[in-house]
Amino acid sequence: AVEEGIVPGGGVALLRTVKAIDAIIAKLEGDEKVGARIVRKAIEEPLRTLCFNAGTEGSLIVQEVLKGKGNNGYNVATGEYEDL
């Protein structure tokens, strides 16, 4: 799957970039900072959308997944946090 550009985990791979993006945002100013914040927010949307479609609150789940490491994320099918 990785060779084909597919990564596991309902948006977890994207969320793992947030710390790096936050570090970049801290160094930016003006329109560049605004643009980077938009990108950062957009990175959360795949997981939020999966949660919405599963009938759960995405904001809380995104925050919990951000606390995790590696492939640990939220399985919308089971409602559990696990290695995806």
PDB file of N, CA, C and O in Angstrom:
ATOM      1  N   ALA A   1       0.816  -1.192   0.000  1.00  0.00           N
ATOM      2  CA  ALA A   1       0.000   0.000   0.000  1.00  0.00           C
ATOM      3  C   ALA A   1       0.863   1.261   0.000  1.00  0.00           C
ATOM      4  O   ALA A   1       0.551   2.227  -0.696  1.00  0.00           O
ATOM      5  N   VAL A   2       1.951   1.255   0.781  1.00  0.00           N
ATOM      6  CA  VAL A   2       2.807   2.433   0.852  1.00  0.00           C
ATOM      7  C   VAL A   2       3.419   2.740  -0.511  1.00  0.00           C
ATOM      8  O   VAL A   2       3.552   3.907  -0.881  1.00  0.00           O
ATOM      9  N   GLU A   3       3.793   1.704  -1.259  1.00  0.00           N
ATOM     10  CA  GLU A   3       4.364   1.910  -2.589  1.00  0.00           C
ATOM     11  C   GLU A   3       3.383   2.615  -3.517  1.00  0.00           C
ATOM     12  O   GLU A   3       3.794   3.316  -4.443  1.00  0.00           O
ATOM     13  N   GLU A   4       2.103   2.434  -3.274  1.00  0.00           N
ATOM     14  CA  GLU A   4       1.072   3.055  -4.096  1.00  0.00           C
ATOM     15  C   GLU A   4       0.646   4.412  -3.554  1.00  0.00           C
ATOM     16  O   GLU A   4      -0.256   5.046  -4.101  1.00  0.00           O
ATOM     17  N   GLY A   5       1.288   4.859  -2.481  1.00  0.00           N
ATOM     18  CA  GLY A   5       0.958   6.159  -1.909  1.00  0.00           C
ATOM     19  C   GLY A   5      -0.195   6.115  -0.928  1.00  0.00           C
ATOM     20  O   GLY A   5      -0.768   7.152  -0.594  1.00  0.00           O
ATOM     21  N   ILE A   6      -0.540   4.931  -0.465  1.00  0.00           N
ATOM     22  CA  ILE A   6      -1.625   4.785   0.495  1.00  0.00           C
ATOM     23  C   ILE A   6      -1.013   4.545   1.870  1.00  0.00           C
ATOM     24  O   ILE A   6      -0.140   3.692   2.029  1.00  0.00           O
ATOM     25  N   VAL A   7      -1.472   5.296   2.855  1.00  0.00           N
ATOM     26  CA  VAL A   7      -0.994   5.103   4.220  1.00  0.00           C
ATOM     27  C   VAL A   7      -2.183   4.743   5.105  1.00  0.00           C
ATOM     28  O   VAL A   7      -3.300   5.194   4.851  1.00  0.00           O
ATOM     29  N   PRO A   8      -1.957   3.940   6.138  1.00  0.00           N
ATOM     30  CA  PRO A   8      -3.056   3.534   7.001  1.00  0.00           C
ATOM     31  C   PRO A   8      -3.493   4.642   7.938  1.00  0.00           C
ATOM     32  O   PRO A   8      -2.741   5.576   8.217  1.00  0.00           O
ATOM     33  N   GLY A   9      -4.696   4.525   8.408  1.00  0.00           N
ATOM     34  CA  GLY A   9      -5.023   5.265   9.588  1.00  0.00           C
ATOM     35  C   GLY A   9      -5.921   6.466   9.557  1.00  0.00           C
ATOM     36  O   GLY A   9      -5.719   7.353  10.386  1.00  0.00           O
ATOM     37  N   GLY A  10      -6.868   6.580   8.707  1.00  0.00           N
ATOM     38  CA  GLY A  10      -7.885   7.617   8.814  1.00  0.00           C
ATOM     39  C   GLY A  10      -7.368   9.006   9.128  1.00  0.00           C
ATOM     40  O   GLY A  10      -7.908   9.676  10.008  1.00  0.00           O
ATOM     41  N   GLY A  11      -6.359   9.445   8.447  1.00  0.00           N
ATOM     42  CA  GLY A  11      -5.844  10.794   8.648  1.00  0.00           C
ATOM     43  C   GLY A  11      -4.730  10.910   9.667  1.00  0.00           C
ATOM     44  O   GLY A  11      -4.216  12.006   9.891  1.00  0.00           O
ATOM     45  N   VAL A  12      -4.345   9.806  10.290  1.00  0.00           N
ATOM     46  CA  VAL A  12      -3.299   9.855  11.316  1.00  0.00           C
ATOM     47  C   VAL A  12      -1.978  10.332  10.728  1.00  0.00           C
ATOM     48  O   VAL A  12      -1.281  11.135  11.348  1.00  0.00           O
ATOM     49  N   ALA A  13      -1.627   9.852   9.550  1.00  0.00           N
ATOM     50  CA  ALA A  13      -0.362  10.269   8.926  1.00  0.00           C
ATOM     51  C   ALA A  13      -0.322  11.786   8.758  1.00  0.00           C
ATOM     52  O   ALA A  13       0.714  12.412   8.984  1.00  0.00           O
ATOM     53  N   LEU A  14      -1.436  12.368   8.365  1.00  0.00           N
ATOM     54  CA  LEU A  14      -1.495  13.825   8.238  1.00  0.00           C
ATOM     55  C   LEU A  14      -1.351  14.499   9.600  1.00  0.00           C
ATOM     56  O   LEU A  14      -0.609  15.472   9.738  1.00  0.00           O
ATOM     57  N   LEU A  15      -2.053  13.987  10.597  1.00  0.00           N
ATOM     58  CA  LEU A  15      -1.997  14.603  11.922  1.00  0.00           C
ATOM     59  C   LEU A  15      -0.599  14.565  12.525  1.00  0.00           C
ATOM     60  O   LEU A  15      -0.252  15.428  13.332  1.00  0.00           O
ATOM     61  N   ARG A  16       0.196  13.590  12.149  1.00  0.00           N
ATOM     62  CA  ARG A  16       1.557  13.512  12.681  1.00  0.00           C
ATOM     63  C   ARG A  16       2.452  14.632  12.145  1.00  0.00           C
ATOM     64  O   ARG A  16       3.562  14.817  12.645  1.00  0.00           O
ATOM     65  N   THR A  17       1.999  15.373  11.151  1.00  0.00           N
ATOM     66  CA  THR A  17       2.773  16.506  10.635  1.00  0.00           C
ATOM     67  C   THR A  17       2.512  17.797  11.410  1.00  0.00           C
ATOM     68  O   THR A  17       3.214  18.787  11.206  1.00  0.00           O
ATOM     69  N   VAL A  18       1.525  17.800  12.287  1.00  0.00           N
ATOM     70  CA  VAL A  18       1.096  19.022  12.963  1.00  0.00           C
ATOM     71  C   VAL A  18       2.209  19.655  13.793  1.00  0.00           C
ATOM     72  O   VAL A  18       2.356  20.877  13.776  1.00  0.00           O
ATOM     73  N   LYS A  19       2.989  18.869  14.512  1.00  0.00           N
ATOM     74  CA  LYS A  19       4.060  19.443  15.337  1.00  0.00           C
ATOM     75  C   LYS A  19       5.064  20.199  14.476  1.00  0.00           C
ATOM     76  O   LYS A  19       5.506  21.286  14.849  1.00  0.00           O
ATOM     77  N   ALA A  20       5.424  19.637  13.337  1.00  0.00           N
ATOM     78  CA  ALA A  20       6.364  20.309  12.432  1.00  0.00           C
ATOM     79  C   ALA A  20       5.747  21.579  11.865  1.00  0.00           C
ATOM     80  O   ALA A  20       6.421  22.603  11.748  1.00  0.00           O
ATOM     81  N   ILE A  21       4.488  21.515  11.517  1.00  0.00           N
ATOM     82  CA  ILE A  21       3.815  22.701  10.974  1.00  0.00           C
ATOM     83  C   ILE A  21       3.709  23.783  12.038  1.00  0.00           C
ATOM     84  O   ILE A  21       3.906  24.960  11.739  1.00  0.00           O
ATOM     85  N   ASP A  22       3.401  23.404  13.274  1.00  0.00           N
ATOM     86  CA  ASP A  22       3.337  24.384  14.361  1.00  0.00           C
ATOM     87  C   ASP A  22       4.682  25.086  14.554  1.00  0.00           C
ATOM     88  O   ASP A  22       4.724  26.289  14.814  1.00  0.00           O
ATOM     89  N   ALA A  23       5.773  24.342  14.428  1.00  0.00           N
ATOM     90  CA  ALA A  23       7.106  24.942  14.556  1.00  0.00           C
ATOM     91  C   ALA A  23       7.358  25.947  13.439  1.00  0.00           C
ATOM     92  O   ALA A  23       7.968  26.992  13.664  1.00  0.00           O
ATOM     93  N   ILE A  24       6.893  25.635  12.247  1.00  0.00           N
ATOM     94  CA  ILE A  24       7.050  26.557  11.118  1.00  0.00           C
ATOM     95  C   ILE A  24       6.175  27.786  11.319  1.00  0.00           C
ATOM     96  O   ILE A  24       6.617  28.909  11.075  1.00  0.00           O
ATOM     97  N   ILE A  25       4.942  27.583  11.761  1.00  0.00           N
ATOM     98  CA  ILE A  25       4.015  28.697  11.983  1.00  0.00           C
ATOM     99  C   ILE A  25       4.614  29.706  12.956  1.00  0.00           C
ATOM    100  O   ILE A  25       4.454  30.913  12.777  1.00  0.00           O
ATOM    101  N   ALA A  26       5.301  29.218  13.980  1.00  0.00           N
ATOM    102  CA  ALA A  26       5.895  30.101  14.987  1.00  0.00           C
ATOM    103  C   ALA A  26       6.924  31.054  14.388  1.00  0.00           C
ATOM    104  O   ALA A  26       7.191  32.116  14.952  1.00  0.00           O
ATOM    105  N   LYS A  27       7.503  30.680  13.250  1.00  0.00           N
ATOM    106  CA  LYS A  27       8.538  31.501  12.618  1.00  0.00           C
ATOM    107  C   LYS A  27       7.992  32.426  11.537  1.00  0.00           C
ATOM    108  O   LYS A  27       8.713  33.293  11.044  1.00  0.00           O
ATOM    109  N   LEU A  28       6.738  32.251  11.167  1.00  0.00           N
ATOM    110  CA  LEU A  28       6.163  33.028  10.069  1.00  0.00           C
ATOM    111  C   LEU A  28       5.462  34.280  10.572  1.00  0.00           C
ATOM    112  O   LEU A  28       5.182  34.427  11.762  1.00  0.00           O
ATOM    113  N   GLU A  29       5.185  35.180   9.627  1.00  0.00           N
ATOM    114  CA  GLU A  29       4.460  36.411   9.939  1.00  0.00           C
ATOM    115  C   GLU A  29       3.446  36.698   8.843  1.00  0.00           C
ATOM    116  O   GLU A  29       3.551  36.189   7.727  1.00  0.00           O
ATOM    117  N   GLY A  30       2.481  37.507   9.175  1.00  0.00           N
ATOM    118  CA  GLY A  30       1.537  38.022   8.194  1.00  0.00           C
ATOM    119  C   GLY A  30       0.767  36.958   7.439  1.00  0.00           C
ATOM    120  O   GLY A  30       0.296  35.972   8.007  1.00  0.00           O
ATOM    121  N   ASP A  31       0.653  37.191   6.120  1.00  0.00           N
ATOM    122  CA  ASP A  31      -0.121  36.294   5.258  1.00  0.00           C
ATOM    123  C   ASP A  31       0.433  34.875   5.240  1.00  0.00           C
ATOM    124  O   ASP A  31      -0.330  33.915   5.128  1.00  0.00           O
ATOM    125  N   GLU A  32       1.745  34.732   5.349  1.00  0.00           N
ATOM    126  CA  GLU A  32       2.328  33.392   5.366  1.00  0.00           C
ATOM    127  C   GLU A  32       1.862  32.617   6.596  1.00  0.00           C
ATOM    128  O   GLU A  32       1.566  31.425   6.514  1.00  0.00           O
ATOM    129  N   LYS A  33       1.799  33.302   7.732  1.00  0.00           N
ATOM    130  CA  LYS A  33       1.331  32.660   8.962  1.00  0.00           C
ATOM    131  C   LYS A  33      -0.142  32.267   8.827  1.00  0.00           C
ATOM    132  O   LYS A  33      -0.539  31.176   9.237  1.00  0.00           O
ATOM    133  N   VAL A  34      -0.940  33.154   8.256  1.00  0.00           N
ATOM    134  CA  VAL A  34      -2.359  32.858   8.043  1.00  0.00           C
ATOM    135  C   VAL A  34      -2.514  31.635   7.144  1.00  0.00           C
ATOM    136  O   VAL A  34      -3.308  30.741   7.435  1.00  0.00           O
ATOM    137  N   GLY A  35      -1.759  31.599   6.059  1.00  0.00           N
ATOM    138  CA  GLY A  35      -1.820  30.471   5.133  1.00  0.00           C
ATOM    139  C   GLY A  35      -1.417  29.163   5.785  1.00  0.00           C
ATOM    140  O   GLY A  35      -2.053  28.132   5.563  1.00  0.00           O
ATOM    141  N   ALA A  36      -0.373  29.199   6.581  1.00  0.00           N
ATOM    142  CA  ALA A  36       0.088  27.988   7.266  1.00  0.00           C
ATOM    143  C   ALA A  36      -0.945  27.503   8.281  1.00  0.00           C
ATOM    144  O   ALA A  36      -1.123  26.298   8.464  1.00  0.00           O
ATOM    145  N   ARG A  37      -1.619  28.435   8.934  1.00  0.00           N
ATOM    146  CA  ARG A  37      -2.675  28.046   9.880  1.00  0.00           C
ATOM    147  C   ARG A  37      -3.849  27.390   9.154  1.00  0.00           C
ATOM    148  O   ARG A  37      -4.462  26.456   9.671  1.00  0.00           O
ATOM    149  N   ILE A  38      -4.154  27.878   7.965  1.00  0.00           N
ATOM    150  CA  ILE A  38      -5.219  27.272   7.158  1.00  0.00           C
ATOM    151  C   ILE A  38      -4.846  25.840   6.795  1.00  0.00           C
ATOM    152  O   ILE A  38      -5.674  24.933   6.883  1.00  0.00           O
ATOM    153  N   VAL A  39      -3.599  25.644   6.387  1.00  0.00           N
ATOM    154  CA  VAL A  39      -3.135  24.293   6.049  1.00  0.00           C
ATOM    155  C   VAL A  39      -3.213  23.386   7.271  1.00  0.00           C
ATOM    156  O   VAL A  39      -3.653  22.240   7.173  1.00  0.00           O
ATOM    157  N   ARG A  40      -2.788  23.895   8.413  1.00  0.00           N
ATOM    158  CA  ARG A  40      -2.809  23.097   9.644  1.00  0.00           C
ATOM    159  C   ARG A  40      -4.233  22.659   9.982  1.00  0.00           C
ATOM    160  O   ARG A  40      -4.467  21.506  10.342  1.00  0.00           O
ATOM    161  N   LYS A  41      -5.169  23.580   9.862  1.00  0.00           N
ATOM    162  CA  LYS A  41      -6.570  23.255  10.143  1.00  0.00           C
ATOM    163  C   LYS A  41      -7.099  22.223   9.143  1.00  0.00           C
ATOM    164  O   LYS A  41      -7.841  21.315   9.517  1.00  0.00           O
ATOM    165  N   ALA A  42      -6.717  22.367   7.881  1.00  0.00           N
ATOM    166  CA  ALA A  42      -7.173  21.443   6.840  1.00  0.00           C
ATOM    167  C   ALA A  42      -6.668  20.023   7.088  1.00  0.00           C
ATOM    168  O   ALA A  42      -7.328  19.054   6.712  1.00  0.00           O
ATOM    169  N   ILE A  43      -5.515  19.899   7.711  1.00  0.00           N
ATOM    170  CA  ILE A  43      -4.938  18.584   8.003  1.00  0.00           C
ATOM    171  C   ILE A  43      -5.835  17.780   8.944  1.00  0.00           C
ATOM    172  O   ILE A  43      -5.824  16.550   8.912  1.00  0.00           O
ATOM    173  N   GLU A  44      -6.601  18.464   9.772  1.00  0.00           N
ATOM    174  CA  GLU A  44      -7.496  17.783  10.709  1.00  0.00           C
ATOM    175  C   GLU A  44      -8.782  17.290  10.045  1.00  0.00           C
ATOM    176  O   GLU A  44      -9.466  16.427  10.597  1.00  0.00           O
ATOM    177  N   GLU A  45      -9.114  17.816   8.889  1.00  0.00           N
ATOM    178  CA  GLU A  45     -10.418  17.547   8.286  1.00  0.00           C
ATOM    179  C   GLU A  45     -10.691  16.100   7.883  1.00  0.00           C
ATOM    180  O   GLU A  45     -11.822  15.646   8.060  1.00  0.00           O
ATOM    181  N   PRO A  46      -9.725  15.351   7.354  1.00  0.00           N
ATOM    182  CA  PRO A  46     -10.063  13.958   7.030  1.00  0.00           C
ATOM    183  C   PRO A  46     -10.580  13.171   8.238  1.00  0.00           C
ATOM    184  O   PRO A  46     -11.575  12.456   8.128  1.00  0.00           O
ATOM    185  N   LEU A  47      -9.918  13.297   9.381  1.00  0.00           N
ATOM    186  CA  LEU A  47     -10.378  12.580  10.568  1.00  0.00           C
ATOM    187  C   LEU A  47     -11.697  13.150  11.069  1.00  0.00           C
ATOM    188  O   LEU A  47     -12.585  12.392  11.459  1.00  0.00           O
ATOM    189  N   ARG A  48     -11.840  14.464  11.064  1.00  0.00           N
ATOM    190  CA  ARG A  48     -13.107  15.075  11.483  1.00  0.00           C
ATOM    191  C   ARG A  48     -14.262  14.565  10.619  1.00  0.00           C
ATOM    192  O   ARG A  48     -15.342  14.268  11.130  1.00  0.00           O
ATOM    193  N   THR A  49     -14.030  14.466   9.320  1.00  0.00           N
ATOM    194  CA  THR A  49     -15.067  14.004   8.397  1.00  0.00           C
ATOM    195  C   THR A  49     -15.413  12.545   8.652  1.00  0.00           C
ATOM    196  O   THR A  49     -16.588  12.178   8.658  1.00  0.00           O
ATOM    197  N   LEU A  50     -14.401  11.712   8.862  1.00  0.00           N
ATOM    198  CA  LEU A  50     -14.663  10.311   9.195  1.00  0.00           C
ATOM    199  C   LEU A  50     -15.505  10.201  10.466  1.00  0.00           C
ATOM    200  O   LEU A  50     -16.448   9.411  10.530  1.00  0.00           O
ATOM    201  N   CYS A  51     -15.158  10.992  11.464  1.00  0.00           N
ATOM    202  CA  CYS A  51     -15.902  10.970  12.725  1.00  0.00           C
ATOM    203  C   CYS A  51     -17.339  11.441  12.522  1.00  0.00           C
ATOM    204  O   CYS A  51     -18.277  10.823  13.025  1.00  0.00           O
ATOM    205  N   PHE A  52     -17.505  12.525  11.791  1.00  0.00           N
ATOM    206  CA  PHE A  52     -18.847  13.046  11.513  1.00  0.00           C
ATOM    207  C   PHE A  52     -19.701  11.985  10.827  1.00  0.00           C
ATOM    208  O   PHE A  52     -20.851  11.757  11.201  1.00  0.00           O
ATOM    209  N   ASN A  53     -19.121  11.343   9.821  1.00  0.00           N
ATOM    210  CA  ASN A  53     -19.849  10.307   9.085  1.00  0.00           C
ATOM    211  C   ASN A  53     -20.187   9.101   9.962  1.00  0.00           C
ATOM    212  O   ASN A  53     -21.145   8.379   9.688  1.00  0.00           O
ATOM    213  N   ALA A  54     -19.399   8.887  11.012  1.00  0.00           N
ATOM    214  CA  ALA A  54     -19.647   7.780  11.939  1.00  0.00           C
ATOM    215  C   ALA A  54     -20.538   8.201  13.106  1.00  0.00           C
ATOM    216  O   ALA A  54     -20.876   7.384  13.962  1.00  0.00           O
ATOM    217  N   GLY A  55     -20.918   9.486  13.136  1.00  0.00           N
ATOM    218  CA  GLY A  55     -21.801   9.973  14.189  1.00  0.00           C
ATOM    219  C   GLY A  55     -21.111  10.298  15.490  1.00  0.00           C
ATOM    220  O   GLY A  55     -21.742  10.269  16.547  1.00  0.00           O
ATOM    221  N   THR A  56     -19.815  10.611  15.440  1.00  0.00           N
ATOM    222  CA  THR A  56     -19.076  10.968  16.652  1.00  0.00           C
ATOM    223  C   THR A  56     -18.532  12.387  16.536  1.00  0.00           C
ATOM    224  O   THR A  56     -18.502  12.961  15.447  1.00  0.00           O
ATOM    225  N   GLU A  57     -18.106  12.944  17.656  1.00  0.00           N
ATOM    226  CA  GLU A  57     -17.585  14.310  17.715  1.00  0.00           C
ATOM    227  C   GLU A  57     -16.113  14.328  17.331  1.00  0.00           C
ATOM    228  O   GLU A  57     -15.265  13.843  18.080  1.00  0.00           O
ATOM    229  N   GLY A  58     -15.815  14.878  16.185  1.00  0.00           N
ATOM    230  CA  GLY A  58     -14.464  14.870  15.647  1.00  0.00           C
ATOM    231  C   GLY A  58     -13.453  15.704  16.400  1.00  0.00           C
ATOM    232  O   GLY A  58     -12.284  15.324  16.476  1.00  0.00           O
ATOM    233  N   SER A  59     -13.867  16.837  16.962  1.00  0.00           N
ATOM    234  CA  SER A  59     -12.914  17.732  17.624  1.00  0.00           C
ATOM    235  C   SER A  59     -12.195  17.048  18.776  1.00  0.00           C
ATOM    236  O   SER A  59     -10.975  17.152  18.908  1.00  0.00           O
ATOM    237  N   LEU A  60     -12.950  16.354  19.601  1.00  0.00           N
ATOM    238  CA  LEU A  60     -12.348  15.675  20.750  1.00  0.00           C
ATOM    239  C   LEU A  60     -11.440  14.539  20.299  1.00  0.00           C
ATOM    240  O   LEU A  60     -10.377  14.317  20.879  1.00  0.00           O
ATOM    241  N   ILE A  61     -11.854  13.836  19.285  1.00  0.00           N
ATOM    242  CA  ILE A  61     -11.067  12.710  18.790  1.00  0.00           C
ATOM    243  C   ILE A  61      -9.770  13.195  18.164  1.00  0.00           C
ATOM    244  O   ILE A  61      -8.720  12.587  18.369  1.00  0.00           O
ATOM    245  N   VAL A  62      -9.827  14.281  17.405  1.00  0.00           N
ATOM    246  CA  VAL A  62      -8.610  14.853  16.815  1.00  0.00           C
ATOM    247  C   VAL A  62      -7.622  15.204  17.920  1.00  0.00           C
ATOM    248  O   VAL A  62      -6.435  14.900  17.800  1.00  0.00           O
ATOM    249  N   GLN A  63      -8.088  15.834  18.988  1.00  0.00           N
ATOM    250  CA  GLN A  63      -7.193  16.215  20.083  1.00  0.00           C
ATOM    251  C   GLN A  63      -6.559  14.989  20.735  1.00  0.00           C
ATOM    252  O   GLN A  63      -5.377  15.015  21.076  1.00  0.00           O
ATOM    253  N   GLU A  64      -7.321  13.927  20.909  1.00  0.00           N
ATOM    254  CA  GLU A  64      -6.778  12.700  21.497  1.00  0.00           C
ATOM    255  C   GLU A  64      -5.746  12.053  20.578  1.00  0.00           C
ATOM    256  O   GLU A  64      -4.699  11.598  21.039  1.00  0.00           O
ATOM    257  N   VAL A  65      -6.040  12.011  19.289  1.00  0.00           N
ATOM    258  CA  VAL A  65      -5.106  11.405  18.341  1.00  0.00           C
ATOM    259  C   VAL A  65      -3.816  12.223  18.282  1.00  0.00           C
ATOM    260  O   VAL A  65      -2.731  11.656  18.152  1.00  0.00           O
ATOM    261  N   LEU A  66      -3.924  13.543  18.377  1.00  0.00           N
ATOM    262  CA  LEU A  66      -2.730  14.389  18.369  1.00  0.00           C
ATOM    263  C   LEU A  66      -1.822  14.091  19.559  1.00  0.00           C
ATOM    264  O   LEU A  66      -0.610  14.288  19.470  1.00  0.00           O
ATOM    265  N   LYS A  67      -2.377  13.628  20.652  1.00  0.00           N
ATOM    266  CA  LYS A  67      -1.579  13.275  21.833  1.00  0.00           C
ATOM    267  C   LYS A  67      -0.813  11.965  21.629  1.00  0.00           C
ATOM    268  O   LYS A  67       0.179  11.711  22.312  1.00  0.00           O
ATOM    269  N   GLY A  68      -1.272  11.142  20.695  1.00  0.00           N
ATOM    270  CA  GLY A  68      -0.669   9.837  20.461  1.00  0.00           C
ATOM    271  C   GLY A  68       0.591   9.914  19.624  1.00  0.00           C
ATOM    272  O   GLY A  68       1.054  10.993  19.256  1.00  0.00           O
ATOM    273  N   LYS A  69       1.136   8.741  19.333  1.00  0.00           N
ATOM    274  CA  LYS A  69       2.359   8.640  18.533  1.00  0.00           C
ATOM    275  C   LYS A  69       2.194   7.554  17.488  1.00  0.00           C
ATOM    276  O   LYS A  69       1.329   6.685  17.600  1.00  0.00           O
ATOM    277  N   GLY A  70       3.029   7.618  16.484  1.00  0.00           N
ATOM    278  CA  GLY A  70       3.050   6.581  15.460  1.00  0.00           C
ATOM    279  C   GLY A  70       1.731   6.429  14.740  1.00  0.00           C
ATOM    280  O   GLY A  70       1.085   7.415  14.385  1.00  0.00           O
ATOM    281  N   ASN A  71       1.334   5.183  14.527  1.00  0.00           N
ATOM    282  CA  ASN A  71       0.100   4.888  13.802  1.00  0.00           C
ATOM    283  C   ASN A  71      -1.122   4.818  14.708  1.00  0.00           C
ATOM    284  O   ASN A  71      -2.203   4.440  14.256  1.00  0.00           O
ATOM    285  N   ASN A  72      -0.966   5.177  15.976  1.00  0.00           N
ATOM    286  CA  ASN A  72      -2.102   5.123  16.886  1.00  0.00           C
ATOM    287  C   ASN A  72      -3.112   6.194  16.521  1.00  0.00           C
ATOM    288  O   ASN A  72      -2.787   7.378  16.432  1.00  0.00           O
ATOM    289  N   GLY A  73      -4.334   5.755  16.314  1.00  0.00           N
ATOM    290  CA  GLY A  73      -5.393   6.666  15.922  1.00  0.00           C
ATOM    291  C   GLY A  73      -6.736   6.144  16.378  1.00  0.00           C
ATOM    292  O   GLY A  73      -6.814   5.260  17.231  1.00  0.00           O
ATOM    293  N   TYR A  74      -7.787   6.692  15.809  1.00  0.00           N
ATOM    294  CA  TYR A  74      -9.150   6.339  16.193  1.00  0.00           C
ATOM    295  C   TYR A  74      -9.787   5.489  15.114  1.00  0.00           C
ATOM    296  O   TYR A  74      -9.863   5.896  13.955  1.00  0.00           O
ATOM    297  N   ASN A  75     -10.241   4.318  15.493  1.00  0.00           N
ATOM    298  CA  ASN A  75     -10.926   3.424  14.573  1.00  0.00           C
ATOM    299  C   ASN A  75     -12.414   3.747  14.646  1.00  0.00           C
ATOM    300  O   ASN A  75     -13.078   3.393  15.621  1.00  0.00           O
ATOM    301  N   VAL A  76     -12.944   4.416  13.621  1.00  0.00           N
ATOM    302  CA  VAL A  76     -14.346   4.831  13.654  1.00  0.00           C
ATOM    303  C   VAL A  76     -15.294   3.633  13.620  1.00  0.00           C
ATOM    304  O   VAL A  76     -16.434   3.740  14.073  1.00  0.00           O
ATOM    305  N   ALA A  77     -14.847   2.512  13.096  1.00  0.00           N
ATOM    306  CA  ALA A  77     -15.701   1.319  13.026  1.00  0.00           C
ATOM    307  C   ALA A  77     -15.934   0.705  14.404  1.00  0.00           C
ATOM    308  O   ALA A  77     -17.009   0.175  14.683  1.00  0.00           O
ATOM    309  N   THR A  78     -14.910   0.781  15.270  1.00  0.00           N
ATOM    310  CA  THR A  78     -15.013   0.159  16.595  1.00  0.00           C
ATOM    311  C   THR A  78     -15.170   1.173  17.722  1.00  0.00           C
ATOM    312  O   THR A  78     -15.575   0.814  18.828  1.00  0.00           O
ATOM    313  N   GLY A  79     -14.849   2.447  17.447  1.00  0.00           N
ATOM    314  CA  GLY A  79     -14.891   3.464  18.487  1.00  0.00           C
ATOM    315  C   GLY A  79     -13.728   3.375  19.447  1.00  0.00           C
ATOM    316  O   GLY A  79     -13.799   3.894  20.561  1.00  0.00           O
ATOM    317  N   GLU A  80     -12.651   2.719  19.028  1.00  0.00           N
ATOM    318  CA  GLU A  80     -11.482   2.511  19.885  1.00  0.00           C
ATOM    319  C   GLU A  80     -10.260   3.235  19.327  1.00  0.00           C
ATOM    320  O   GLU A  80     -10.127   3.423  18.118  1.00  0.00           O
ATOM    321  N   TYR A  81      -9.365   3.638  20.243  1.00  0.00           N
ATOM    322  CA  TYR A  81      -8.064   4.171  19.849  1.00  0.00           C
ATOM    323  C   TYR A  81      -7.121   2.981  19.746  1.00  0.00           C
ATOM    324  O   TYR A  81      -7.021   2.182  20.677  1.00  0.00           O
ATOM    325  N   GLU A  82      -6.434   2.862  18.621  1.00  0.00           N
ATOM    326  CA  GLU A  82      -5.583   1.688  18.409  1.00  0.00           C
ATOM    327  C   GLU A  82      -4.566   1.950  17.311  1.00  0.00           C
ATOM    328  O   GLU A  82      -4.590   2.994  16.659  1.00  0.00           O
ATOM    329  N   ASP A  83      -3.673   0.990  17.117  1.00  0.00           N
ATOM    330  CA  ASP A  83      -2.693   1.055  16.035  1.00  0.00           C
ATOM    331  C   ASP A  83      -3.420   0.761  14.729  1.00  0.00           C
ATOM    332  O   ASP A  83      -3.950  -0.331  14.521  1.00  0.00           O
ATOM    333  N   LEU A  84      -3.432   1.757  13.860  1.00  0.00           N
ATOM    334  CA  LEU A  84      -4.144   1.601  12.595  1.00  0.00           C
ATOM    335  C   LEU A  84      -3.209   1.185  11.487  1.00  0.00           C
ATOM    336  O   LEU A  84      -3.642   1.007  10.348  1.00  0.00           O
TER     337      LEU A  84
END
